[in-house]
Amino acid sequence: MTGLVLKLAPRERILINGAVIENGNRRGRLNIVTPGANILRLRDALHPDEADTPVRRVCYIAQLALSGDAPPAEARQQLLRGIEQLSQVLTDGDSAAQLNAASLAVMELQFYQALKALRTLLPREDRLFAVTPK
């Protein structure tokens, strides 16, 4: 069987196409066979208060698109603008590759893939802010 396989911890919650689903008391496994389903593990979700850095803000927009809380066309425009702004600062090769992957995913309205690429930049951003004088 092809598709996405989710292995869930007991009581873990996920968001699938806007519906919150909670696993039971034991480990579980779901096979998502529908292509293009919008899926977000709630343990990975950013709280609005956590969207306090440039990369986190862009990730949060992708998350809103995934959850259905932002219209895809509006999210697409905001994400592309945010990715462009990030590309002006994060100019190393790896960051550029991740931003390019995110941009291509956004162009195809693949918000999960965009979020996945953008999340790889979070540790780099954390390191940059750690060394930046206040």
Disulfide bonds with the S-S distance in Angstrom:
none
